[in-house]
Amino acid sequence: MARSGVSYQIRADSLPEALQLRLKALEPVSGTQLRSDDAATAMSRFWEHLLSPLTVHPKGSDARGKGIKECAARQHLLPDGTKHRFDERTIRRKLSELEAHGLAGLAKAKRCDAGQQRVILTRAFDAAARAAGKTDGDIEKVATRLRDYVRGLIVQGRLPQGHRDVRKPGVQ
């Protein structure tokens, strides 16, 4: 807003293409659940920093193509301290994701089944039990009893020799 209290609005599609792309990169994307861990955020920021100089060039321009080739030719220091060289296709794909969805497009989406148990016991056991006509409820009862038995052994310190404590942190 200007000092006199007057504000101006313009249509985004009336801006030059380079500004439209930068504006689109700033828009939040709804409905995408991002991973919130620090490593995922750091990786998204890394890609944003790496690709932002390329977004000023129009799509399909020689300058953008040259920038992508130069970016692919260099090794990059990742947030975890490792060095990596990305091929042109990866850079183009990430650039497309950035332009289409902004920073959210660079982040890995959270799995839709995150936090859910994917296998009841083991894939082999589940398949054999289903082939024998057992329901998921029957398999879940066996799994619960087996988990309780193993937890009891762990609590008592009576795991057989050579077995490790395989509990996840916080699971009792």
C-alpha positions, 0 to 999 in steps of 0.5 A: 500500500502506498503512503496515501493509502492507495493500493494498486492491483495488477493481473498476474497474466499481464506480467512478463513471463519471468515475473509470472514464473517467480510469482507462481513459485511463491504461491502456496499449494493446498492439499499437499501434506509436506514432510516436516522433518529437517532433512526434507526441509533442508533438501527442499531449500537446497533445490530452491536455492539451486534452481532459483537462478534458472527460473528467471529465464523463460521456458525453452530459452537458450539461456535456460538450457545453458544454465541447466547444462552448467548446473548438471556439469557441476557437483553440488554439496547436499545438506547432509554433506555429501557431494552429488552431480545431477543429470539434466533430466533431474534438474528439468524435472525439479525445475518443472515441479518448482514452477508448477507447485512452488516449494511444496513441489520440491518436497517429498509428499508424506506417504498416504499410509504413513504411520499405518502398519503395511504388513500384519506379520510378514508378507509370506505369512500373510499370503499363506494365511490368506491362501488358507482361508484366514481373514485379516482379523484372524491374522491380526490376532496371531500377530498381536499374540506373537508381538505380546510374547516377544515383548514379554521375552524382551522385558524379561531379557530372555531373547535367544542368543544372537537375537537383537532388541528390535523394538522401535523407540517408544514402543513398549 
